[in-house]
Amino acid sequence: MSLDSLDKEKLLLELKRLELELQDTLVDSNLTYILFTFLSKNNFAKVKKVLSEIDKGYNWFLLPIVKNEYELTFALLELLSTLNKYKDIDFLTTLYNKRFFEETLIRELEESKKFNVPLGIVVFDVDDFKKINDTYGHRAGDIVLKEIGKIFKNKLRSNDFACRIGGEEFGLILRGANMSYVHKVSTRILNTVGAHKFVLDNGKILKVTISGGGVVYAGRGEVDKNTLFEIADKNLYKAKRDGKNRCYISFYYEEKAMQETLISESERNILFNKR
């Protein structure tokens, strides 16, 4: 059901009736909390009893609502719940989207600084993606992106975040990840994508590679998300320039490190070359 399919006049009448019912029922001005709940009247007393046992210091007010009396109100709530569930999801790959990546990176960076734990960021880009689209069509490109999305999901820990942050660009946020783990997961992903058979609708099989760039923040020193992303992004473009199908990772451990970590010859950089 979509918002346009709702009878808006009927929905407005339901909401006004609901408001009046709430006003008529709420007579105790000493109530501390109001729990507005859509429950059948049969469950009303049971739920109120459970809440009272959990939190004996407060009086709870529950307003039981019969679903068939507020059909459109329930439909609206279900629609809003669905939209809220998918607001952070990229619909093609079912990975998280760019908005989620940016918001989560801010939060995880603050946690990393607070607890002095490492944080890994890796950005991947599909090699020669425009050529795939131009040669085989955008449907082929969509197949490639979806399959790569599945690989990310299968190769990461449950507490890592895989996001699609651009047309053919992906971003990983690896919580508590040291250089060893970022090395391992990047190698695993590069190997899996390179060995994967991307089967098009006509049965043709494509071989695809990706390039990556990343940074591991040690959890010490002042840095913002833009600085870390810039390091990862520059490492990605260096991997592209150096032949693709590889990943450079830098280690950021202090304020002055930004100027040093981008030097490819540095011992703090690790190159994964899967040619």
Summary of the structure (lengths in Angstrom):
residues: 275
radius of gyration: 25.7
end to end distance: 49.1
largest distance: 74.3
contacts: 818
relative contact order: 0.11
helix: 50%
strand: 18%
